[in-house]
Amino acid sequence: MNAAADHEENVRPVTRCRVCGASDWQEIVSFGEVPLANAFLAPAASYEDEPAYPLGVISCRSCRLMSVTHVVDPEVLYRSYSYVTSDSETITRHMEFVAATCRERGGLAPGDLVVELGSNTGQQLAVFARDGARVLGVDPARNLAAVANERGTPTLPEFFTAATAEIVRRSHGPARLVLGRHVFAHIDDLAGVLAGVHALLAPDGVFAVEVPYAVDLLEKLAFDTIYHEHLSYFLVRTLDTLFTRHGLSLFDVERLPVHGGSLLVLVGRPEAGRPVTHAVSTLIEAEKRAELGSDAGYREFVRGVRAIREELPALVRSLVAEGHRVAGYGASAKGTTILNICGLGPAEVAYCTDTTSLKQGKVLPGTHIPVRSPEDARADPPDVYLMLAWNYAEEILRKEAEFLRAGGRFVLPFPKPVIVSADSVR
């Protein structure tokens, strides 16, 4: 079997909605064939066998789930994974907030069991453990689960299914909290995962889910959130439909700025009798006013994406043509998506800098731009950074104040490409 045929076996088109089962889709945008956003490569003379898969986004006209057009085999995506949970100030504070929210609104007490799905290297669970909870992570990335276990956070290197949930319940008892931070959007078999949650959750337990909010994606034109790992982009309305269909009750929600715009949703068993907060109906009503229940609500996003795909490459190429050296700040999945979709490569972007050691010394998927450590970047700074990690913009601009004072500049890509200098951040 040739490489192309092998790659085709690893992907399938989405036909039925994973939330409601309908098959009437609005086509929103297509980006053609794009490499996997976290599939970093060792430097090589040729990359002709690098796989790429169709990437686009559609919206279910029944429940308004936004979904990617194609699903890549999770064994390909996750068994060896290069995304490591950030230890930035922003994320550290956010993890503290999540733990406090779950304690206060979910009634979490010391000694209760907390199980996190997609727990990565265990940083979030470590916050719960510090406060006295018993913790267990479940993550299919064997390399990251090994790191978590070495750090003292017990982690199963498995996908979370009903069978996994039964194993956990037999060995650890029911969970007072099941947590999924920015993992729920990565799951195709939502019914299977929710069956596992049902099996594991204590009668008065809480399932806390953090997902990218489709409204923020649309308002900020943040098409870099669209990549193969992110199968779903949720409205509150859509999540309410999903949980109701699977015998659960969404009782609280909070809109958060983290990761460019997210929802933290709290879900329980209906028989627990938790009152539904006004925040739920408030956000659902706002979604209705934005016409996100109809095709019309998505057309401005399409126009905005088209404009950024023209304006951002033009701005970067004009800087290069003027003799300025440009580098990328951050080698996240968002960053690789921006570069691939906008057609920017080594001719425009000399390198990308990133704190993740797993990525350093490798090249970005698709564009093959080299990844360098922050120490290397400081020794060989560019004139301009393209801020690929724009969701950490405020923290990065504070951190790089010296670079700005020395005359360096940043290009921010969303919602409209702009140049930021020391003068503009005073």
N, C-alpha and C positions, 0 to 999 in steps of 0.2 A: 504493500500500500504506500502511495506517495504521501509527502507531507501535507499537501493541500487536502487530500481526501481524509487523512487522519484528523486534521483540524475541523473539517466539516462534521465529523462524527461527534465532536465535542460541543456542538451548538445546535439549538433548535429554535424555530420561531414561536412567539407567543400567539396562541389562538384564543384561548378562553381566559377570562379574568380570574386571577388567583384569589380575589375577594368574593365576588358574587357569581362567577360562572358564566357571565354573559360573553358574547362574542362580537358586539357592535363597538368598533373602535374609531375614535377620531385620530387621524394621523397628525402629529404636531410638528416634528422635525426629524430629519434623517441626516446623519453625519457620514454615511458610507461605511467602509470597513476600517476599523480602528484597532490597534493592538491593545492588549489588556493593560490597564493603567498602572498596575503594580508589578508587571512582569519585567523587572530590571534585568539587564543583560551584562555579561562580561564583555569587555572590549574585544572586538574581532575585526578581521579584514573584510568580512561580508556578513550581512544579516538577512540573506535572501530567504532563509527558511523561517523567519520570524512570523508567527501566526497573527492574523488580524481577523476580526469578526464584525458582522454588521452591528451598527450602533445607531439607535434612534429612540424616540419616545412617542408613546401613544396614550390616549386617555379613554377609559371605559365610559361609554355614554350612559350606562346604568348606574354605577356607583361612584364614578369619577376617580377611580384609581388611575394615577399616572404610572405607566410601566415602560421599561425598555422593550424594544421590539423583539429581542432575541435573548435566550438564556444560555449561558455557557456552563458546562459541567462544573459543579462546585469542587469536584476532586482536582480539576485543573486550576481553579481559582485559589483554593484555600489550604491545600495540604502543606505547602511551603510558602509562607506569606511574608512579605517585606514590610507591611504596615505595622509599626509599633506605636502604641498609645503615646501621645505627646506628653512630655513632662513640663510643658510651658506653664507660666503663671496662670494663664487663662484657663487651661484645662485642669490644673491642680485645684484652683478655686471652684471650678464647676463640679468637680468630683465631690468636694466637700458639701456643696449645695445639694447635689443629688442625694447624698447620704443623709443629710439633715432633713430633706423633704420626705424621704421614705420613712425615717424615724417618726416624724411628726404626724404626717398624714396617713401613714400605714400602720401606726402603732407598734413599730419595731422595738423590741426590748433586748437587752443583753442576753446572750445564750440562744437567741432565735437563729434559725438557719437561713442564710442568704445564698442563693445560687445565681450566678451570673452566666448568661449565654453569650458566647463570643467574648470571653473575658480577657483575651490577649495576654499580656504579661502579668496581669493581676493587680494593676495599680488601683483600680476602683475598689476591688475587694479588700485590699489592704486598709483602706479607709474604714470600711465596715468592721474589719477585724480589730482595728485599733480601738473601736468603740464597744467591743465585747461580743460581737456577733460570731457565730460559727460560719465559716465561708467555704464555698466550693465553686470552682470555675469549670466551665465546659467549653472547649474551643477546639475546632478540628485542625488548627495549624499546629502540627507536632513540634515545630521549632519554637514557637512561642509558648506552648504549654510546658515545654521543658524548662524554659527560662522562668516561668511562673513557679513551677515546682521547686526549682533551685533557690528561688527567693523566699520560699516558705508558704506560698499560697497553693493549696492543693488544687490540682486542675486535671480534668479528664481530657485527653486528646481525642475527642469524638464530636461528631455532629449531634445536635440535640434532637432527639426523637422521642416518641412515646416509650419505646423500649429503653432508651437511655434514662428517661425520667423514672421508670419503674426500678431500675438498678439503683439510682440515687436514693429513691424513697426507702428501698429496703435497707440500704446501708447507712443512711443518715437521718431518716425520718422525713416528715413533710416540711416543705419550705414555707416560712412566714413571708419571705420576699423572693420572687423570681425577677431578675433584672435583665433587661436587654438594651444596652446603650449603643445605638447606631449599629445594630446587628439585624434588627427586624426587617429593615429594608433590603437586606442581602438574601432573604429566604424566599425560595419559590414555593415550597410546600408549607404554606402558612397553616393549613388544616392539621398537618402532622405535628407541627410545633405546638399549636394550641391544644392538641390532644395530650401532648407531653406536659404542658403547663397544668391542664386539668388534673392529670395524674399526680403531679408533684405538689401542687399548691395546698396548703392547709385550708380548712374551711373558712377561716377569717383572713387568709393570706392575700397578698397584693402582688399583681404582676405589673411592674413598672417598665414602660417602653419609651425609649427616646429615639425619635426618627427625624430625618430632615423634613421640614414643613414645605409642602408643595407651594404654599402661598409665597413664602420667602424666595424660593427658586424662581417663581414667575415674576415677582415684583423686582427682584434684583438682577434678573436676566442671567442668573448664575448657572449657565449651561455646563460649567465645569463639574457640577455635581452629577451630571449624567455620564455614567460609565458602567461597564458590564457588571460590576459587583453590586451596584445599586439597582436592584430590580424594580423597586417600588418607591413612589413619591406620594405621600399621603396627605389628604385633607382630614380634618377632624370628622367630618361627615362620613368619610370612607372608613376610618377606623371604627367609628360607632357601628356602622353596618357590619364590619368584619367580626367584631367581638360579640355582637348580638347573635349573629348566625351561629356562633360557636358556644353559646350558653354562658357568656361572660358579660359583665356590665362595666362600661367606661364611666367612672364616677368623678374624675377630676382631670384637668389638663392645664398645663402652663406653657406659654410661648416664650422661648428663650433665644438669645442672640448667638449662642455657641454654634460653631461649624457653619456660619453663614445664615443661621435661622433654623431652629429645631422646635419640636414639641416634646414635652415630657408628659406622658399619659399614664394615669393610674387606673387599674382595672381590677375588679374582684368578682367573686361569685355573687349572683343576684340575691341568693338566700342570706348573704351576710347583711343585707339591708342598708348598705351605705348610701346616704343621700347624694344625688348628683349635683355638683356645684353649678353656679351660674356661668362659670368660665366656659363650660362645655357648650351651652346654648348660645353664648355670646359669640364664640368663634364660628360656630356653624352658621349663625345669621350673617356674620361678616362675609363668609364664603359665598352665601347666596347673593348678597349685595354686589359682590365682585363678579357675578355671573359665571362662577366656576362650575355651575351645574349645566352649562350649555357650551356649545362650540365657541361662541363669541368671546368667552372669557380668556381664551388662549391665543387669540390672534395677535395681540400686542406683543406677547412674548416672542412669537415667531419673527415679527418685524425687528424687535430689539436684538435678537440673536444674530440676525442677518447683518445688522449694522455693526455690532462688535466684531464679527468675523471679518469685516472689511476694515474697520477703523484701527483695531489693535495691531494687526500686522503692518499696516501702512505707517503707523506711528513708530513702531520698533525699527522698521527698515529705514525710515527717514533719519532716525538717530544714528544708525550705523552708517548711512550715507554721509552724514556730517562728520564722521570720524570718531564717534563715541563707541566705546566698548560696552556691550550689554551682557549681563549675566542674569540667570534666574535665581530668585530667592525662594528656596523651598523646592523639594523634589517629591511633593505629595502626589497622590492620584489626581487631585484637582489640577495640579500643575502640568502633569503629563497630558491630561485631557485638553487643557487650554492650548498647549503647544501643538499637539497633533491636529486638533480641529481647526486651528488658525494657520497651520502650515508653516510654523516657525521651527527652524532647525539650527545646526551648528554655524551656518552662514550668518545668522542673526544673533544667536545666543551662544556665547563662548563656553559657558559651563553653567551648571546649577549647583548651589551650595545647600547642604542639608545636614542636620545633626544626627540622622539615623545611620549608625555605622554599617548596617546591612546594605545600605545603598551606596556608600562611598566607594569610589574606585570602579563603579559600574557605569553603564550608560542608560539613559532613559529609553523606555520602549518607544519604538516608532521613529523618534527624532534622532536617537543615538547621541544626544548631548551628554558629555561626561558629568558625573556627580563628584563634587569635591567637598571636603570637610570645611567647616567655618574657619578653622585655623589656616588652611590653604587659601581660602578666599580673602582673609584679612592680609595675607602676605602678597596677594596679587589681585587687588580690588578692581572692579570694573568702574566705569564712569557712571553707569546707570544699572540699577537692579529692576528687572521685571518681577513684581511682587506676585509670585504664584501662590504663596500662602496668604492670600489677601484677607482671609477670615481671621488672621491674627495681626491685622495691619497696625492697630494702635500699639500693641506690645512690641512689634518689630520696629516701628518708628522710634519708640523710646529707646530700645536696645541699640539701635544704629544711629544714635544722635551724633556720634563722632564722625561717622561716614557722611552724614548730611552736612555737618559743620565744615567738613573738608571739601565741600562742593559736590558731593555725590547726590544722585537723584533716584527716585523710585517712579516706576510706572505702575499705577493701579488699574487693573483691567475692568472692574465692574463698579457700578452699572454702566459707566461710560469711561473709556480709557482717558486717564489724566496723568500728568506729570506732577510729582510732589517733590519739593525742595525744602531746605531748611527754613526759608522764608514762609512757606505755606503751612508749616506745622507749628509756628510760634503761637 
